[in-house]
Amino acid sequence: MALKFEIVTPEKLVRSDEAYMVVVPGSEGDFGVLEGHAPFMSTIRDGALTIYKTEGGEPETLAIEGGFAEVSANGLTVLAEKIGE
């Protein structure tokens, strides 16, 4: 099974997809989220959101600025102030 994740900005839904793992630049340090991760919330610092589509695969990175991340039974939701182009 794969982790379901969404990336949202105040303007729009940027992405709704599935991945093996997403690494989020949390304000207390980077954290990786896999399918079945325990629920929690964190603020996000400016940095790189790293998306691994498959285990051991080449990662995709997105520049992200501020916001919140929520991990729930439904997956990961990243509420970002801004996503870099």
N, C-alpha and C positions, 0 to 999 in steps of 0.2 A: 504494500500500500504506500501511497505517497502523501506528503504533507500538502494540504490545501492552504494557499496563502493569497492575500489581497494586499495591494498597495494603493492607498487612497490619499489624495491631496484635497485641500478645500475646494478646488475647481472640478475634480473629476475622479473617477475610478481609473487608475493608471494601468493596473494589471490584476487579473484574476487567473491563477494558474496552479499547477501542481509541481512539486520539486521533491528531491530526496532530502535536502537540507537547506535552510536559509540562515545565514549568519548576519546578525543585526548589531550595529554599533551602539550599544546601550550606554547610558550615561555613567554607569559603574564598570563598564568594560564590554567587550564583544561577547555575544552569546549565540550559540547555535541552536536551532530548533529543528527537531525531527518529528515525524509522525508519532503521536502519543505522548508528546511532552506535557509535563505538569502545567496546569493553568497558572499564569501570572501576568503582571503588567510591568512595563518599564518605560522610562523616558528615553529618548534617543538623542545622541549627540551628532553633530555633523560628521560625516564619514562615508564609508562605502558599505552598501548592502550587498552581500555576496550570495548568489543563488547557484546551488548545485543541482542540476536537473537529475543527475544520476550519481550513485556512489562512485567516487574516484574520478568523476567526469571533470571536464574543464569548466571552471566557474564563470558566471556572468556577473559583472559588478555594475551597480547603479549608484551614482552619487546621491546622497540624501542629506537633507538639512532639517534637523530638529523633529520633534513630534513625539509620538507614543507608539509602543508596540503592545499588542495584547495576544496572548496565547490562550486558547480555550479549546473545548472539546471539538469545535468546528475547524480549528487550525490556527493560523497566524494572520493577524490583521495589523498592518503597518499604517498608521495615520501620520503622514509626513507633512511638514510645513511646505517643503519643496523637494522636487526630484530634479536632479541635474540632467541636462540635455546631452 
